[in-house]
Amino acid sequence: MKNNRLRIFRLTCLTITTTSLLMISIPEVTAAEMSQGEMAGIIRSSGNPCNKVLDLMDTSDNSWTVQCNSGKFVVKRDAEGQYSVEPVE
């Protein structure tokens, strides 16, 4: 009986810890922390051309305006860490 209670307690603690870790939000990333190579890779992985980033500016939390050799893009990162890329005309 005592062993069962201990197992239930440990399982409960593990569940609470795991849930708490999953609820932690992804910290914002600034342009200074994002390398130009990483940003070019994010833009290319979205299906847009970008061989070289010429300018990288923060526009808000987890949002950047990126000037590539092939055009200008707005890159955003959501709460799950997924990036979206939109060409700017």
Backbone as CSV, one residue per row, in Angstrom:
resi,resn,N_x,N_y,N_z,CA_x,CA_y,CA_z,C_x,C_y,C_z
1,MET,0.825,-1.193,0.000,0.000,0.000,0.000,0.869,1.256,0.000
2,LYS,1.925,1.239,0.838,2.808,2.390,0.920,3.546,2.597,-0.400
3,ASN,3.968,1.498,-1.043,4.660,1.589,-2.327,3.757,2.169,-3.413
4,ASN,2.479,1.795,-3.394,1.537,2.335,-4.377,1.365,3.840,-4.203
5,ARG,1.278,4.298,-2.972,1.129,5.732,-2.710,2.369,6.490,-3.175
6,LEU,3.529,5.908,-2.929,4.776,6.532,-3.357,4.847,6.608,-4.884
7,ARG,4.431,5.546,-5.558,4.416,5.545,-7.025,3.448,6.595,-7.566
8,ILE,2.283,6.688,-6.969,1.296,7.687,-7.393,1.841,9.091,-7.161
9,PHE,2.491,9.312,-6.023,3.067,10.620,-5.724,4.136,10.981,-6.754
10,ARG,5.020,10.041,-7.051,6.088,10.300,-8.027,5.516,10.576,-9.419
11,LEU,4.519,9.811,-9.807,3.888,10.013,-11.106,3.214,11.379,-11.174
12,THR,2.571,11.777,-10.093,1.926,13.088,-10.035,2.963,14.198,-10.150
13,CYS,4.067,14.074,-9.426,5.134,15.082,-9.502,5.715,15.163,-10.907
14,LEU,5.928,14.028,-11.531,6.460,13.997,-12.888,5.493,14.653,-13.866
15,THR,4.214,14.378,-13.707,3.198,14.969,-14.577,3.147,16.482,-14.414
16,ILE,3.187,16.954,-13.183,3.150,18.398,-12.922,4.392,19.071,-13.498
17,THR,5.545,18.469,-13.305,6.792,19.038,-13.827,6.766,19.105,-15.349
18,THR,6.348,18.025,-15.991,6.282,17.989,-17.450,5.310,19.024,-17.981
19,THR,4.144,19.121,-17.368,3.145,20.105,-17.788,3.673,21.517,-17.618
20,SER,4.352,21.782,-16.524,4.916,23.116,-16.288,5.952,23.468,-17.340
21,LEU,6.800,22.521,-17.697,7.815,22.773,-18.717,7.187,23.047,-20.077
22,LEU,6.098,22.363,-20.393,5.433,22.579,-21.670,4.743,23.933,-21.736
23,MET,4.377,24.485,-20.584,3.663,25.755,-20.548,4.599,26.959,-20.617
24,ILE,5.895,26.738,-20.473,6.852,27.842,-20.543,6.867,28.363,-21.972
25,SER,6.707,29.660,-22.128,6.679,30.223,-23.478,8.090,30.312,-24.047
26,ILE,8.158,30.326,-25.349,9.433,30.448,-26.043,9.882,31.894,-25.947
27,PRO,11.093,32.141,-25.498,11.546,33.525,-25.352,11.679,34.214,-26.701
28,GLU,11.533,35.536,-26.676,11.682,36.281,-27.919,13.142,36.293,-28.353
29,VAL,13.336,36.391,-29.638,14.672,36.428,-30.208,14.833,37.770,-30.904
30,THR,15.942,38.444,-30.658,16.182,39.737,-31.287,17.040,39.562,-32.532
31,ALA,17.089,40.611,-33.332,17.900,40.564,-34.554,19.363,40.321,-34.225
32,ALA,19.813,40.842,-33.094,21.211,40.651,-32.699,21.510,39.185,-32.408
33,GLU,20.491,38.432,-31.942,20.679,37.021,-31.618,20.458,36.114,-32.829
34,MET,19.835,36.641,-33.874,19.533,35.858,-35.066,20.593,36.165,-36.121
35,SER,21.348,35.160,-36.517,22.390,35.411,-37.517,21.756,35.576,-38.895
36,GLN,22.463,36.265,-39.756,21.964,36.474,-41.113,21.841,35.147,-41.859
37,GLY,22.750,34.224,-41.587,22.678,32.906,-42.213,21.450,32.126,-41.780
38,GLU,21.121,32.195,-40.479,19.920,31.524,-39.982,18.674,32.103,-40.641
39,MET,18.623,33.436,-40.744,17.454,34.081,-41.331,17.326,33.730,-42.812
40,ALA,18.445,33.713,-43.534,18.407,33.320,-44.949,17.886,31.890,-45.088
41,GLY,18.308,31.006,-44.195,17.838,29.621,-44.213,16.353,29.508,-43.946
42,ILE,15.838,30.310,-43.010,14.406,30.311,-42.701,13.614,30.763,-43.926
43,ILE,14.088,31.807,-44.585,13.395,32.321,-45.772,13.432,31.290,-46.895
44,ARG,14.585,30.681,-47.122,14.688,29.653,-48.169,13.806,28.448,-47.860
45,SER,13.729,28.051,-46.590,12.916,26.878,-46.237,11.425,27.135,-46.442
46,SER,11.037,28.412,-46.557,9.629,28.738,-46.824,9.331,28.737,-48.320
47,GLY,10.362,28.461,-49.133,10.166,28.412,-50.577,10.498,29.709,-51.286
48,ASN,11.034,30.674,-50.567,11.412,31.961,-51.153,12.922,32.003,-51.360
49,PRO,13.382,32.714,-52.404,14.821,32.808,-52.641,15.478,33.820,-51.707
50,CYS,16.635,33.478,-51.188,17.434,34.411,-50.387,18.834,33.823,-50.244
51,ASN,19.745,34.300,-51.075,21.128,33.832,-50.985,21.904,34.567,-49.915
52,LYS,21.565,35.858,-49.722,22.309,36.661,-48.760,21.393,37.699,-48.128
53,VAL,21.454,37.811,-46.798,20.709,38.842,-46.080,21.535,40.120,-46.110
54,LEU,20.924,41.198,-46.606,21.606,42.489,-46.687,21.313,43.360,-45.475
55,ASP,20.096,43.221,-44.910,19.698,44.015,-43.750,18.693,43.219,-42.934
56,LEU,18.788,43.323,-41.615,17.919,42.592,-40.696,17.513,43.533,-39.576
57,MET,16.204,43.802,-39.460,15.704,44.732,-38.442,14.574,44.100,-37.641
58,ASP,14.606,44.292,-36.298,13.475,43.909,-35.451,12.319,44.843,-35.743
59,THR,11.108,44.295,-35.910,9.935,45.148,-36.054,9.048,45.064,-34.819
60,SER,9.102,43.952,-34.106,8.398,43.765,-32.835,8.897,42.458,-32.237
61,ASP,8.273,42.025,-31.141,8.664,40.755,-30.537,8.494,39.632,-31.553
62,ASN,9.574,38.920,-31.803,9.567,37.769,-32.704,9.086,38.103,-34.108
63,SER,9.430,39.283,-34.596,9.082,39.704,-35.949,10.223,40.545,-36.515
64,TRP,10.593,40.274,-37.767,11.713,40.961,-38.390,11.369,41.381,-39.808
65,THR,11.969,42.454,-40.251,11.964,42.832,-41.660,13.348,42.484,-42.189
66,VAL,13.368,41.710,-43.262,14.627,41.197,-43.792,14.777,41.622,-45.251
67,GLN,15.877,42.267,-45.557,16.200,42.614,-46.941,17.215,41.605,-47.449
68,CYS,16.792,40.796,-48.422,17.681,39.821,-49.057,18.120,40.362,-50.405
69,ASN,19.079,39.691,-51.000,19.500,40.068,-52.344,18.362,39.901,-53.351
70,SER,17.368,39.073,-53.023,16.265,38.788,-53.942,14.978,39.545,-53.621
71,GLY,14.942,40.293,-52.527,13.730,41.019,-52.164,13.626,41.229,-50.669
72,LYS,12.473,41.774,-50.270,12.237,42.102,-48.866,11.161,41.171,-48.308
73,PHE,11.338,40.752,-47.043,10.425,39.809,-46.417,10.126,40.228,-44.985
74,VAL,8.938,39.829,-44.510,8.605,39.939,-43.094,8.609,38.516,-42.556
75,VAL,9.397,38.287,-41.521,9.508,36.966,-40.902,8.963,37.072,-39.488
76,LYS,8.045,36.155,-39.129,7.454,36.139,-37.788,7.615,34.752,-37.188
77,ARG,7.757,34.725,-35.868,7.835,33.458,-35.146,6.689,33.405,-34.158
78,ASP,5.895,32.307,-34.188,4.751,32.188,-33.285,5.163,31.578,-31.946
79,ALA,4.194,31.417,-31.059,4.457,30.920,-29.704,5.034,29.506,-29.698
80,GLU,4.761,28.736,-30.743,5.289,27.371,-30.828,6.672,27.329,-31.465
81,GLY,7.180,28.493,-31.894,8.504,28.543,-32.498,8.511,28.325,-33.999
82,GLN,7.331,28.312,-34.618,7.229,28.135,-36.063,7.353,29.485,-36.763
83,TYR,8.086,29.510,-37.858,8.307,30.743,-38.609,7.343,30.848,-39.778
84,SER,6.914,32.084,-40.059,6.157,32.371,-41.273,6.889,33.483,-42.009
85,VAL,6.879,33.393,-43.328,7.604,34.349,-44.167,6.639,34.920,-45.194
86,GLU,6.592,36.258,-45.275,5.738,36.928,-46.254,6.588,37.902,-47.069
87,PRO,6.550,37.781,-48.400,7.263,38.755,-49.232,6.618,40.137,-49.100
88,VAL,7.434,41.185,-49.134,6.946,42.560,-49.083,7.162,43.162,-50.461
89,GLU,6.121,43.777,-51.002,6.224,44.367,-52.351,6.571,45.819,-52.278
